[in-house]
Amino acid sequence: MNDQIDKKLILRESLALQRTTLANQTTILAFLRTAMYFAVAGLSTRNVLQIENSFLIELAFYAISFLILISGIVNFVKHRKKIQENKKHIGDYKLAYYE
């Protein structure tokens, strides 16, 4: 009975890591989408705004877009590394189930 509980716990931990991996991928896509929105805002600023400093606003949008993209990549890599470190703690659940 105790062996069966351990197998269920190992499977639950493995599924939790898969959900965390998918959440991390979703997060990088959200960062990418937001960065693209700011880049598009920068592209359309000069055409929409008829003011003198529209070029500076356009550059600000590009800079914000770049910073969001970089922070998203750093966040993704950092969390991916943590997920990989936690995978070794649950063991090989497939071997435990097929024995």
C-alpha positions as CSV (number, residue, x, y, z in Angstrom):
1,M,0.0,0.0,0.0
2,N,2.8,2.4,0.8
3,D,4.5,1.7,-2.5
4,Q,1.2,2.7,-4.3
5,I,1.0,6.0,-2.5
6,D,4.6,6.8,-3.5
7,K,3.8,6.1,-7.2
8,K,0.8,8.4,-7.1
9,L,2.9,11.1,-5.4
10,I,5.6,10.8,-8.0
11,L,3.1,11.0,-10.8
12,R,1.4,14.0,-9.2
13,E,4.8,15.8,-8.9
14,S,5.6,15.0,-12.5
15,L,2.3,16.4,-13.7
16,A,2.8,19.5,-11.6
17,L,6.2,20.0,-13.3
18,Q,4.6,19.7,-16.7
19,R,1.9,22.3,-15.8
20,T,4.7,24.6,-14.6
21,T,6.6,24.1,-17.8
22,L,3.5,25.0,-19.8
23,A,2.8,28.0,-17.6
24,N,6.4,29.2,-18.2
25,Q,5.9,28.9,-22.0
26,T,2.7,30.8,-21.8
27,T,4.4,33.5,-19.8
28,I,7.1,34.0,-22.4
29,L,4.5,34.3,-25.1
30,A,2.7,36.9,-23.0
31,F,5.9,38.9,-22.7
32,L,6.5,38.6,-26.5
33,R,2.9,39.7,-27.2
34,T,3.3,42.7,-25.0
35,A,6.6,43.7,-26.5
36,M,5.1,43.4,-30.0
37,Y,2.2,45.7,-28.9
38,F,4.7,48.4,-27.8
39,A,6.7,48.0,-31.0
40,V,3.5,48.4,-33.1
41,A,2.7,51.5,-31.0
42,G,6.1,52.8,-31.8
43,L,5.6,52.2,-35.5
44,S,2.3,53.9,-35.6
45,T,3.2,56.9,-33.4
46,R,4.8,59.0,-36.0
47,N,1.8,58.6,-38.4
48,V,-0.9,59.1,-35.8
49,L,0.6,61.9,-33.7
50,Q,1.3,65.2,-35.5
51,I,3.6,66.7,-32.9
52,E,7.2,67.7,-32.9
53,N,8.5,65.1,-30.5
54,S,6.8,62.1,-32.0
55,F,10.2,60.6,-32.8
56,L,11.2,60.7,-29.1
57,I,7.9,59.0,-28.2
58,E,8.5,56.4,-30.9
59,L,12.0,55.7,-29.5
60,A,10.5,55.4,-26.0
61,F,8.0,52.8,-27.3
62,Y,10.9,50.9,-29.0
63,A,13.0,51.0,-25.8
64,I,10.1,49.8,-23.6
65,S,9.4,47.0,-26.1
66,F,13.0,45.9,-26.1
67,L,13.2,46.0,-22.2
68,I,10.0,43.9,-22.0
69,L,11.4,41.4,-24.4
70,I,14.7,41.1,-22.6
71,S,13.0,40.8,-19.2
72,G,10.7,38.1,-20.6
73,I,13.6,36.1,-21.9
74,V,15.5,36.4,-18.7
75,N,12.4,35.3,-16.7
76,F,11.9,32.3,-19.0
77,V,15.5,31.1,-18.8
78,K,15.6,31.6,-15.0
79,H,12.4,29.6,-14.4
80,R,13.3,26.9,-16.9
81,K,16.5,26.3,-15.0
82,K,14.6,26.0,-11.7
83,I,12.2,23.6,-13.3
84,Q,15.0,21.4,-14.6
85,E,16.6,21.4,-11.1
86,N,13.3,20.2,-9.6
87,K,12.9,17.4,-12.1
88,K,15.8,15.5,-10.6
89,H,14.1,15.5,-7.2
90,I,11.0,13.5,-8.2
91,G,12.9,10.5,-9.7
92,D,12.0,8.5,-12.8
93,Y,8.3,8.0,-12.4
94,K,8.1,5.7,-15.4
95,L,10.4,3.2,-14.0
96,A,8.4,3.2,-10.7
97,Y,5.2,2.5,-12.6
98,Y,6.5,-0.2,-15.0
99,E,8.3,-2.3,-12.4
